[in-house]
Amino acid sequence: MKWYAVRKMYPNQFVKLKALSSKVANGQEMIEDVALIGVVEDRNATNELLKSKGDEFVYHTTHENIVLEIRKDVGLRRFSECGN
């Protein structure tokens, strides 16, 4: 499904999506095709995003295009205070 179709069906709402195809350039992923998982209430959007795995994500339909910043996992480092 194309993003413009999702935006037309669910204006001004959060939706949970699965990315089906995308392009990567300049540290950004531009999502082209999506599968709609469902509509998400505003108050639940953050929780749904945190529960998302892999190619699933939550996005708001006010955005004309789906562009995601690609971030590298930094991880946690532990440093000893005594220099060991």
Secondary structure by P-SEA (a helix, b strand, c coil): ccaaaaaaacccbbbbbbbccccccccbbbbcbbbbcccccccaaaaaaaacccccccccccccbbbbbbbccccbbbbbcccc
